[in-house]
Amino acid sequence: MTIDYFEDLLRKPSLFKSEKKLDNNYVPKKLLHREKELSLLSQLFLELITNPNSLSRKILIVGKTGIGKTATIKLFGEMLINAAAKRSGLIKYVHINCRKERTSYKVLIKIVRALNNNFPKRGYSPQDLLEIIVDIVNNQNLHLLIVLDELSYLINNGGDLIYSLTRINDDLFNSQQHLSIIGIARDISCLSNLDISTMSTLQRNIIHFEKYNREQLYDILEYRAEISLKENVISDKLIESISELVYQSGDIRYGLNLLWKATKIAENQNLKYITMECIRLANQDIVPFSAIDILNYMPIQKGILLLAIITALKKSGRIQISVLEITNSYLIICENLGIHPRSHSQLWNYLQEFKREYLITMEIKSEAIKGRKALISIQDISISKFEEILVNILQTKGIKI
């Protein structure tokens, strides 16, 4: 007899009131402890509501991963569009993830297709696309707010585009301003790769997002539990426990994932409420959303090097390994897969990127010994779980480990 799993599950009472409200991409109508940032953004853009296309804003949002930067900007974008529409203004909001869209062309074609969904994906140069964007906003008399999330990735691959976007109206005198930019980055150091004039433009309006404290994390998790879970499913004490687990990383997405997973475990055990054991089980081998995001968009060769680090760490049984050990592990994996390995300089660049992405830690021991200048470790993520997720992602990209 075939079991109808869906019917079986549907007969069970759910502990969720609205499961989607614990999803990483869900933006609640109320963002606790980001009122100050929303207020400041509103003040900066107020002139565009009262006097459409009178100015162009260039703003940089800075703060660590998982502290509400993206959610705040998305909510602000919705507020801005609604406020303009009530006063017959036309504002278009386009949000670009530069970790995914890493080149000038990809960013520009994403913007053009947001303005015209039927626009062909190929056949135009970046300069053509930039001119098309200018023509559309001018002809439609709209103001385009472009949000460049994970800005550092675009700076590393297409800094010239940022210059072009920030200087789009420089040749015109007293003209209407149809474009504003908000960049989102982890820290301001990413601007050092830009030319001085572009860096100066983006540094004029910087909004720093501070890490949530314990009380703020508790408030946010309590609110999300309230709107997503049924009454009495989780106690205040357990929300406090989750807040403590999240506090070290400060990544609220980790807390939301932990809350969701603990609820799923409770449901699977036919419990009427979440227990501390559910939270312990949920916390085992969990990988933060920020790391999974990076892995999903990681180029194949870079992913293979990360796998080589994990493999070498497991094989050595030590906390730290040398770059030489990593390189040897990488060459073996490439040989087994029949893939041509990258150069040593490219592998070093990848290691530097892993460090900036908080996937590894690097301790410099000796500049004199070639190949052993740095010791690499992975401290914050379970090696076994990390390997499992990375292998699965590589397999979806056609790499059979």
C-alpha positions in Angstrom: 0.0 0.0 0.0 1.4 3.4 -1.0 1.5 6.0 1.7 0.2 9.4 0.8 2.7 11.5 2.7 1.0 14.8 2.0 -2.4 13.7 3.3 -0.7 12.2 6.4 1.1 15.5 7.1 -2.0 17.6 6.4 -3.9 15.6 9.1 -1.3 16.6 11.7 -1.8 20.0 13.5 0.9 22.5 12.5 2.7 24.6 15.0 3.1 27.3 12.3 0.7 30.2 11.8 2.6 31.4 8.7 5.8 29.5 8.0 6.9 32.0 5.3 7.4 34.7 7.9 10.5 32.8 9.1 11.9 32.7 5.6 15.2 34.6 5.0 13.7 36.5 2.1 10.6 37.7 3.9 10.6 41.4 4.8 8.1 42.1 7.6 6.1 45.3 7.6 7.7 46.2 11.0 11.5 46.1 11.3 12.4 46.4 14.9 15.5 48.4 15.9 16.0 49.8 12.4 13.6 52.8 12.9 16.6 55.2 13.1 18.0 54.0 9.8 14.6 54.2 8.0 14.0 57.7 9.4 17.4 58.9 8.2 16.8 57.4 4.7 13.4 59.0 4.5 14.9 62.4 5.4 17.6 62.0 2.7 15.0 61.1 0.0 12.2 63.5 1.1 13.1 66.1 -1.6 12.4 63.5 -4.3 8.8 63.1 -3.0 8.1 66.9 -2.7 10.1 67.9 -5.8 10.5 64.9 -8.2 13.8 64.4 -10.0 15.3 67.4 -8.4 18.3 65.6 -7.0 20.3 62.4 -7.2 21.3 60.6 -4.0 24.3 58.4 -3.6 24.3 56.5 -0.3 26.5 53.7 1.1 25.0 51.3 3.7 27.7 49.6 5.8 27.4 46.8 8.4 28.2 43.2 9.1 26.3 40.2 7.6 22.8 39.4 8.9 22.0 42.7 10.7 19.1 43.8 8.5 20.7 46.0 5.9 19.0 44.4 2.9 15.6 44.0 4.6 15.7 47.7 5.7 16.5 48.9 2.2 13.8 46.7 0.6 11.2 48.1 3.1 12.4 51.6 2.5 12.1 51.1 -1.3 8.5 50.1 -0.9 7.8 53.1 1.4 9.5 55.5 -1.1 7.5 54.1 -4.1 4.2 54.3 -2.2 4.9 57.9 -1.0 5.7 59.0 -4.5 2.7 57.3 -6.0 0.4 59.2 -3.7 1.7 62.4 -5.0 1.7 61.4 -8.7 5.5 60.8 -8.7 7.0 57.9 -10.4 9.9 56.0 -8.8 11.3 52.6 -9.9 13.2 50.5 -7.4 15.7 47.9 -8.7 17.6 45.7 -6.3 20.7 44.0 -7.7 22.7 41.3 -5.8 26.2 42.0 -7.1 27.4 38.6 -5.7 25.2 37.0 -8.3 25.4 39.7 -11.0 29.2 40.3 -10.9 29.9 42.1 -14.1 28.9 45.5 -15.5 26.9 43.8 -18.3 24.9 41.5 -15.9 24.1 44.5 -13.7 23.0 46.7 -16.6 20.9 44.0 -18.3 19.2 43.3 -15.0 18.3 47.0 -14.7 17.1 47.3 -18.3 14.9 44.2 -18.0 13.4 45.6 -14.8 12.4 48.7 -16.9 11.4 46.6 -20.0 10.8 42.9 -19.4 10.7 42.2 -23.1 14.2 43.6 -23.7 16.6 40.9 -25.3 19.3 39.6 -23.0 22.0 39.7 -25.6 23.3 41.9 -28.4 24.3 45.1 -26.6 27.4 46.4 -25.0 27.5 47.9 -21.5 27.7 51.4 -22.9 24.7 50.7 -25.1 22.7 49.5 -22.1 23.7 52.5 -20.0 22.4 54.8 -22.8 19.2 52.8 -23.0 18.6 53.2 -19.3 19.1 57.0 -19.5 16.7 57.2 -22.5 14.0 55.1 -20.6 14.1 57.2 -17.4 14.1 60.4 -19.3 11.3 59.5 -21.7 9.1 58.1 -18.9 10.0 60.9 -16.5 10.7 58.4 -13.7 13.3 58.3 -11.0 15.3 55.1 -10.8 16.7 54.0 -7.5 19.3 51.3 -8.1 20.4 49.3 -5.0 23.7 47.5 -5.4 23.8 44.9 -2.7 27.1 43.2 -1.9 28.8 46.1 -3.6 32.3 44.8 -3.1 31.8 42.1 -5.7 31.0 44.7 -8.4 33.9 46.9 -7.3 36.3 44.0 -7.8 34.9 43.2 -11.2 33.4 46.4 -12.6 34.4 49.5 -10.8 34.1 51.6 -14.0 30.3 51.0 -14.0 30.0 52.5 -10.5 31.9 55.6 -11.8 29.5 55.8 -14.8 26.4 55.5 -12.7 27.5 58.2 -10.2 28.5 60.5 -13.1 25.5 59.9 -15.4 24.3 63.5 -15.5 27.6 65.3 -15.2 27.6 66.5 -18.8 24.2 68.3 -18.4 23.7 71.7 -16.7 20.7 72.1 -14.3 19.1 69.0 -15.7 16.6 66.8 -14.0 18.1 64.0 -12.0 16.6 60.6 -12.8 18.9 58.2 -11.0 19.9 57.5 -7.4 22.2 54.8 -6.0 22.3 52.9 -2.7 25.3 50.6 -2.2 25.3 48.0 0.5 28.6 46.6 1.8 30.1 44.9 4.8 32.7 47.5 5.4 34.0 50.7 3.9 37.3 49.2 3.0 35.8 47.9 -0.3 35.9 51.5 -1.6 39.7 51.6 -1.7 39.6 49.8 -5.1 37.6 52.7 -6.6 39.1 55.8 -8.2 39.3 58.8 -5.8 36.3 60.8 -7.3 33.9 57.8 -7.1 35.1 57.0 -3.6 34.5 60.6 -2.5 31.0 60.5 -4.0 30.0 57.4 -2.1 31.6 58.6 1.2 29.4 61.7 1.4 26.4 59.8 2.8 27.3 56.7 4.8 24.9 55.0 7.1 26.4 52.5 9.5 24.3 49.6 10.7 25.4 48.5 14.2 25.3 44.9 15.3 22.2 43.9 17.3 22.7 43.6 21.0 21.1 40.7 23.0 18.0 42.6 23.9 17.4 43.6 20.3 17.9 40.1 19.0 15.4 38.9 21.6 12.8 41.5 20.5 13.2 40.6 16.8 13.0 36.8 17.4 10.0 37.3 19.7 8.2 39.4 17.1 8.9 36.8 14.3 7.8 34.0 16.6 4.6 35.9 17.3 3.7 36.4 13.6 4.8 33.0 12.4 4.0 30.5 15.2 0.8 29.6 16.9 0.2 30.8 20.5 2.2 29.0 23.3 4.4 27.1 20.8 7.6 28.6 22.2 8.4 30.2 25.6 10.1 33.5 26.3 12.9 31.5 28.0 13.6 29.5 24.8 13.6 32.7 22.7 16.2 34.1 25.1 18.3 30.9 24.6 18.2 31.3 20.8 19.2 35.0 21.2 22.2 33.9 23.2 23.2 31.4 20.5 22.9 34.0 17.8 24.6 36.8 19.7 28.2 35.8 19.0 27.7 35.9 15.2 25.1 38.7 15.4 23.4 37.1 12.2 19.7 37.4 12.7 19.1 35.1 9.8 20.9 32.3 11.8 18.4 32.9 14.6 15.4 32.8 12.2 16.7 29.6 10.7 17.2 28.1 14.1 13.7 29.0 15.2 12.2 27.5 12.0 14.3 24.3 12.3 13.4 23.8 16.0 9.7 24.2 15.1 10.0 21.6 12.3 11.7 19.1 14.7 8.9 19.7 17.3 6.3 19.0 14.6 8.2 15.8 13.5 8.1 14.6 17.1 4.4 15.3 17.4 5.1 17.8 20.2 2.7 20.7 21.0 5.5 23.1 21.7 9.2 23.6 21.2 11.6 22.2 23.8 15.2 23.0 24.6 16.1 19.7 23.1 14.5 20.8 19.8 16.7 23.8 19.8 19.8 21.7 20.6 19.0 19.4 17.7 18.3 22.3 15.4 21.7 23.9 16.3 23.7 20.8 15.5 25.8 21.3 12.3 23.8 24.3 11.2 25.5 26.5 8.6 24.7 30.3 8.6 22.6 31.6 5.7 25.4 34.0 4.9 27.8 31.1 4.1 25.2 29.2 2.1 24.5 32.4 0.0 28.2 32.6 -0.8 28.5 28.9 -1.7 25.5 29.1 -4.0 27.0 31.9 -6.1 30.6 30.6 -5.9 32.5 29.8 -9.2 33.3 26.1 -9.6 37.1 26.4 -9.4 36.8 28.5 -6.2 34.4 25.9 -4.8 36.8 23.1 -5.6 39.6 25.0 -3.7 37.3 25.4 -0.7 36.6 21.6 -0.9 40.3 21.1 -0.9 40.7 23.1 2.3 38.0 21.0 4.0 39.5 17.7 2.7 43.0 18.7 3.9 41.7 19.8 7.3 39.8 16.5 7.8 42.8 14.4 6.7 45.3 16.2 8.9 43.1 16.2 12.0 44.6 19.6 12.9 43.0 23.0 13.5 45.3 24.7 11.0 46.9 23.7 7.8 49.4 25.3 5.4 48.8 26.7 2.0 51.1 24.0 0.6 48.9 21.3 2.0 45.8 23.0 0.6 47.5 23.3 -2.8 48.4 19.6 -2.9 44.8 18.6 -1.9 43.5 20.9 -4.6 45.7 19.4 -7.3 44.6 15.9 -6.4 40.9 16.8 -6.6 41.5 18.6 -9.9 43.3 15.5 -11.3 40.5 13.2 -10.1 37.9 15.4 -11.7 39.9 15.9 -14.9 39.8 19.7 -14.4 42.7 22.0 -15.3 43.9 23.6 -12.0 44.2 27.4 -11.6 47.6 29.2 -11.1 49.1 29.6 -7.7 48.4 33.4 -7.8 44.7 32.8 -8.6 44.5 30.3 -5.7 46.0 32.9 -3.4 43.4 35.4 -4.6 40.7 32.9 -3.8 42.1 32.4 -0.3 42.0 36.2 0.2 38.3 36.2 -0.9 37.5 33.3 1.5 39.0 35.4 4.3 36.9 38.5 3.3 33.8 36.3 3.1 34.5 34.9 6.7 34.7 31.3 5.4 38.2 30.8 6.7 40.6 32.4 9.1 44.2 33.1 8.1 47.2 33.4 10.4 50.4 34.7 8.9 53.4 32.8 10.3 56.4 33.4 8.0 56.8 35.6 5.0 60.1 34.0 4.3 59.0 30.4 3.6 57.4 30.1 0.2 54.1 28.2 0.3 53.9 28.3 4.0 53.3 32.0 4.6 49.8 31.4 6.1 48.0 28.9 8.2 44.4 28.3 7.3 41.5 27.2 9.5 37.7 27.0 9.5 36.4 27.9 13.0 32.8 28.8 12.9 31.2 26.0 10.8 31.1 22.3 11.3 33.6 20.7 8.8 31.3 17.7 8.0 28.2 19.8 7.4 30.2 22.3 5.4 31.5 19.6 3.2 28.1 18.0 2.7 26.5 21.4 1.6 29.5 22.3 -0.6 29.5 18.9 -2.4 25.7 19.1 -3.0 26.1 22.6 -4.5 29.0 21.5 -6.7 26.9 18.5 -7.9 24.1 20.9 -9.0 26.7 22.6 -11.1 27.7 19.4 -12.8 30.7 18.4 -10.7 30.5 14.8 -9.6 32.6 14.4 -6.4 
